[in-house]
Amino acid sequence: MTALLGGGPSGAPEGSTVPQDQQTDTPRSRPLAGIRTRVLISFLVLLMVSTAASVLVLREVLISRIDDEAAEALADDIADLEALSKDGVDPATGRPINGRVTRLFDAFLATHSPAASTAAVAFVGDEPYVAQSADPGLEPLVASLRELGPVTEPTRDRLETPLGAAQLIAVPVALGNDTGSLTVAQLLTDRREEVESAVRIAVGVSIVVMLLASLFIWLAAGRVIAPLQALVRTARQISETDLSRRISVRGNDEIAQLGRTLNAMLDRLETAFADQREFLADVSHELRTPITVIRGHIETLGESPNERGEAVVVIQDELDRMNRFVDDLLLLMRASRPDFLRSEPLDLDLLTHEIFAKARLLGERAWILDGTGIGLITADAQRITQAVTNLASNAAGHTGPGEPIWIGSSLDSGEARIWVHDEGPGIPAEEQRLIFERFARSHSVRGTGGAGLGLAIVKAIVNAHGGRVELESALGEGSRFTIVLPAG
């Protein structure tokens, strides 16, 4: 996390340089590199490719349909010619054709008006006999059909003419001894021009749609990445001395979830930084006192052997105090590590007796074994002993010689309970939630002069076992600390 220290736009102090690998480009310095632009470009590329493919496919389909329709129309004409040949009578005059190809062609062309852009040429033998077209402008098409000449077998083909592409069908005709052929063709130019015009219109509409869609995507992408931009702005305003800034979150989508997650992370960071500052302040306070005592005795160290001996005793005591303080801090740091515990099956009855035997050495108190649980638990014997011993030491520090302190255990309902009970001054309700924090001490009762880490160590050990610490206390009525552990 980079703190903004003033100076240049990058947040570095004036006159300093930022290493090349630590420089970051803002959206203003590289507008085309932003997520919003990349989303728009990706969308446009996809839309352009899909639109181009769609238009090309549409054009090919329409042209293919035109060819098929022209072929069907010409096939109908040929079918009429075949029907007339089989009937053998001119429908216009009622006269028989009598096996004459010329009469067949005359009867057919007399009863069939050519469709638009259509022309027909009849051949008798190898020579053109008669030609027919929808309008005089199709003479180049007629000329092209004459150049093809007669056919000896049915033919369907595409012909390039001076007027453009044409679809043609040609069939041979045989009546008696007469032979000939009929070729019918239809120009595709006009209808293809209609298709090209429709394609141009589709392209124009697609361009308008792409522009409108691009505007919509640009605006929508802006709304989507707005929380990310807010995140960037917030991150730039956060420094190690000010972690109070938060991201404004609205909605329940993935971006909103990201914003809430980052806000929760900032909450944890703010708490961690605050705890760190408080921790460092407490550590410096706890270490300053023994260092001051040691320095004072060294500076006033006299020449007398008795004075030197007394100074050495005091210095050694303060060094031992500092050593215990450092050991406690290291233990709290290791409490979150996976190798902190070495759990194994333990006999709760035997463990309680061992803890009680060690606690009796903590002071001249009326130590009472308040029952033991029967059964096995899975725990780290050394850590549990350390936690209960800390509670016992705390109880001894708040009671006088000869006063009773109870230590006991029980195993019931899948939970093991180990407690330490004293009749000391008790703990006010408003302080009971705080005494398990590091360096916390009760201000209402006399203490042992420790650093305030004993109960924090107890809590860390119990939490590592997946358990909890319960406290029952009131001013003037003593205190009962209970360690609750899962039996499994």
RABELWO-V800530 format. One line per field, one symbol per residue. ss: DSSP state (H for helix, E for strand, C for the rest). Layout:
ss = ???
This chain:
ss = CCCCCCCCCCCCCCCCCCCHHHCCCCCCCCHHHCHHHHHHHHHHHHHHHHHHHHHHHHHHHHHHHHHHHHHHHHHHHHHHHHHHHHHCECCCCCCECCCCHHHHHHHHHHHCCCCCCEEEEEEECCEEEEEEECCHHHHHHHHHHHHHCCCCCCEEEEEEECCEEEEEEEEEEEECCEEEEEEEEEECHHHHHHHHHHHHHHHHHHHHHHHHHHHHHHHHHHHHHHHHHHHHHHHHHCECCECCCCCCCCCCCHHHHHHHHHHHHHHHHHHHHHHHHHHHHHHHHHHHHHHHHHHHHHHCCCCCHHHHHHHHHHHHHHHHHHHHHHHHHHHHHHCCCCCCCCCEEEEHHHHHHHHHHHHHHHCCCEEEECCCCCCEEEECHHHHHHHHHHHHHHHHHCCCCCCEEEEEEEEECCEEEEEEEECCCCCCHHHHCCCCCCCCCCCCCCCCCCCCCHHHHHHHHHHHCCCEEEEEECCCCCEEEEEEEECC
